[in-house]
Amino acid sequence: MSFVIAVAGKGGIGKTTLTGLIIRNLRRRGKVPILAVDADSNVNLAETIGFEEGKTVGAVRESFSSELSSIPYGMDKDTFLELKLNEAMVEGKDVDILAMGRGEGPGCYCPVNNMLRRFLDVLANNYPFVVIDNEAGMEHLSRRILQAIDVLLIVSDTTPKGVRTAGRIRDLIRELQLSIKNSYFVINRIQGELETTIQTEMEKQGFDSFYGIPMDSLICEYDLALKPLTDLPEESIAVNAVNKMLSEIL
């Protein structure tokens, strides 16, 4: 069985950056191979960890019905879909990435989603670690397209709105009774002491503890230079914070 780590939170708070740093940590510790799942419609995890952008699952799903007539003789729909989904996989050293892409269109995708769920369940079992960068709406979790989660990191930035959104995500998880073993609250891009308004909102939302990831100028430098965050040096303060967090969580 694979160990699944998922990252969730509102848009624009650095979820993809955090996901990249988690993948960096796992690779450095030899926890490989890793399946990275980019479940954000912006699909920028590949670039963050040094991959070329490939085909998305969303594109496969959209074109699947129109391609049914081209199924080779003797091949069933499930096998054909698995073949097409494998084309969306981008393979690399120690890490493979699968981008989910944009959400569903106006058609009915229930049969395709059922096949997709089975494909991902089988695929994930080939990897000791799966790391998921979720989109803000948590569509893929709420539809249970992805398998059970071992660790969910609910991320906020240093704003009351970010903390409030994190509380809503936590409540949604409880409401949907999703299969998540452990969840942790993370505040990203911290600069100095947290403002009183943030602390007040945390108390209101019932977050009595959190992991803090500091603002790191090295990340900005790497982003501007289009360098993968998996190449960040050990002296990066964000790298050190993520390493410490994972040493306690895993």
C-alpha positions in Angstrom: 0.0 0.0 0.0 1.2 3.5 -0.8 1.4 6.4 1.7 -0.7 9.3 0.4 0.0 12.9 1.3 -2.4 15.6 0.0 -2.1 19.4 0.2 -5.2 21.6 0.2 -6.2 25.2 0.8 -7.5 28.3 -1.0 -5.9 29.5 -4.3 -2.7 31.5 -4.3 -1.3 30.4 -0.9 1.7 28.4 -2.2 0.2 24.8 -2.2 2.2 23.9 -5.2 5.4 25.2 -3.7 4.8 23.2 -0.5 4.0 20.1 -2.6 7.3 20.6 -4.4 9.2 20.8 -1.1 7.6 17.7 0.1 8.6 15.8 -3.0 12.2 17.2 -2.5 12.3 15.9 1.0 11.0 12.4 0.1 13.6 12.1 -2.8 16.5 13.2 -0.6 15.4 10.6 2.0 15.2 7.8 -0.6 11.4 7.5 -0.3 11.0 6.7 -4.0 9.5 6.1 -6.5 7.0 8.9 -5.9 3.8 9.5 -7.8 3.0 13.2 -8.0 -0.6 14.0 -8.8 -1.3 17.6 -9.9 -5.0 18.0 -9.1 -5.0 21.7 -9.6 -6.6 23.0 -12.8 -3.6 25.4 -13.2 -1.3 22.4 -13.7 2.0 24.0 -12.7 3.4 21.3 -10.4 5.4 19.8 -13.3 7.3 23.0 -13.8 7.8 23.4 -10.1 9.6 20.1 -9.8 11.5 20.3 -13.1 9.2 18.4 -15.6 7.9 19.3 -19.0 4.1 19.8 -19.0 2.3 16.8 -20.5 -1.2 15.7 -21.4 -3.8 15.9 -18.6 -6.4 13.4 -17.4 -9.0 16.0 -18.1 -8.1 16.1 -21.7 -8.2 12.3 -21.9 -11.6 12.3 -20.3 -13.0 14.9 -22.6 -11.8 13.1 -25.7 -12.7 9.6 -24.5 -16.2 9.3 -25.9 -15.2 10.6 -29.3 -12.4 8.0 -29.5 -14.5 5.0 -28.6 -15.0 4.2 -32.3 -11.2 3.8 -32.6 -10.9 1.1 -30.0 -8.9 -1.8 -31.5 -10.8 -5.0 -32.1 -11.0 -7.2 -29.0 -10.1 -4.4 -26.6 -12.7 -3.4 -23.9 -13.4 0.2 -22.8 -11.5 -0.1 -19.5 -8.4 -1.3 -21.2 -8.6 1.4 -23.8 -9.0 4.1 -21.1 -6.1 2.8 -19.2 -4.0 2.9 -22.3 -5.0 6.6 -22.9 -4.4 7.5 -19.3 -0.9 6.1 -19.4 -0.2 8.5 -22.2 -0.8 11.3 -19.6 1.9 10.0 -17.3 5.2 11.9 -17.4 8.0 9.8 -16.1 11.2 11.0 -14.5 14.0 9.8 -12.2 12.4 8.7 -8.9 9.3 10.8 -9.6 6.4 10.3 -12.1 3.7 13.0 -12.5 0.1 12.8 -13.5 -1.8 16.0 -14.1 -5.6 15.9 -13.6 -6.2 19.1 -15.5 -9.4 21.1 -15.7 -12.7 20.0 -14.2 -15.5 18.2 -15.9 -17.5 19.7 -18.8 -21.3 19.5 -19.3 -21.4 15.9 -20.2 -22.0 12.9 -17.9 -18.7 11.4 -16.8 -19.8 9.0 -14.2 -18.7 5.8 -16.1 -15.4 7.4 -17.0 -14.8 8.6 -13.4 -15.5 5.1 -12.2 -12.8 3.7 -14.5 -10.5 6.6 -13.6 -10.9 5.8 -9.9 -10.0 2.1 -10.5 -7.0 3.2 -12.6 -5.6 5.5 -10.0 -6.1 2.9 -7.2 -4.1 0.4 -9.2 -1.5 3.0 -10.3 -1.0 4.4 -6.8 -0.2 0.9 -5.4 3.0 0.9 -7.6 4.5 3.7 -5.6 5.4 3.8 -1.9 4.5 7.5 -1.7 1.8 9.5 -3.5 1.8 13.3 -3.2 -1.3 15.3 -4.3 -1.4 19.0 -5.0 -5.2 19.7 -4.7 -7.1 22.5 -6.4 -8.9 25.0 -4.2 -12.3 23.4 -4.5 -11.2 19.9 -3.6 -13.2 18.5 -6.5 -11.2 15.4 -6.8 -11.3 14.6 -3.1 -15.1 15.3 -2.8 -15.8 13.0 -5.8 -13.6 10.4 -4.2 -11.7 10.0 -7.5 -8.5 9.6 -5.5 -7.9 6.9 -2.9 -7.8 7.3 0.9 -5.4 9.9 2.3 -2.9 9.2 5.0 -1.9 12.8 5.7 -3.8 15.9 4.6 -2.1 19.3 5.0 -4.7 22.1 5.2 -2.7 25.2 4.2 -3.4 28.9 4.9 -1.5 32.0 4.2 -1.1 34.8 6.8 -4.6 36.2 6.2 -7.9 35.7 8.1 -9.5 34.6 4.8 -6.9 31.9 4.4 -7.5 30.6 7.9 -11.3 30.8 7.4 -11.0 28.8 4.2 -8.9 26.2 5.9 -11.7 25.8 8.5 -14.2 25.3 5.8 -12.1 22.6 4.1 -11.8 20.8 7.5 -15.5 21.0 7.9 -16.1 19.7 4.4 -13.9 16.7 5.1 -16.0 15.9 8.1 -19.3 16.5 6.3 -18.3 14.2 3.4 -16.8 11.6 5.7 -13.7 11.4 3.5 -11.2 8.7 4.3 -8.4 10.8 5.8 -6.3 9.3 8.6 -4.6 12.5 9.8 -4.9 16.2 9.0 -2.6 19.1 10.0 -2.9 22.8 9.8 -0.1 24.7 8.0 0.5 28.4 7.7 2.7 29.3 4.7 4.8 32.3 4.0 5.2 33.5 7.6 7.1 36.8 8.1 7.8 37.5 11.8 5.0 37.2 14.4 1.5 36.4 13.3 -0.9 39.3 13.4 -3.5 39.3 16.2 -6.3 39.0 13.6 -4.8 35.8 12.4 -4.5 34.4 15.9 -8.1 35.4 16.6 -9.3 33.7 13.5 -7.4 30.5 14.3 -9.1 30.4 17.7 -12.5 30.9 16.1 -11.8 28.1 13.7 -10.6 25.8 16.4 -7.0 25.5 15.2 -4.9 25.3 18.4 -1.7 24.3 16.7 0.0 24.6 13.3 3.2 24.0 11.3 4.8 27.3 10.1 6.6 27.6 6.8 8.6 30.9 6.6 8.7 33.2 3.6 11.9 32.3 1.8 13.6 34.6 -0.7 15.4 31.6 -2.2 12.1 30.3 -3.5 11.4 33.6 -5.2 14.8 33.5 -6.8 14.3 30.0 -8.1 10.9 30.8 -9.4 12.2 33.9 -11.3 15.1 31.8 -12.8 12.7 29.0 -13.7 14.7 26.6 -11.6 12.9 23.6 -10.0 12.4 23.9 -6.3 13.6 20.3 -5.8 17.1 21.8 -6.4 16.9 24.2 -3.5 19.9 23.9 -1.1 19.7 22.7 2.4 20.2 26.2 3.8 16.8 27.2 2.5 14.7 28.2 5.5 11.5 26.8 3.9 13.3 23.5 3.1 14.3 23.2 6.7 10.8 23.9 8.0 9.3 21.3 5.7 11.9 18.8 6.6 11.2 19.3 10.3 7.4 19.0 9.7 7.7 15.8 7.8 10.1 14.3 10.3 7.4 14.6 12.9 4.4 13.7 10.7 5.8 10.6 8.8 
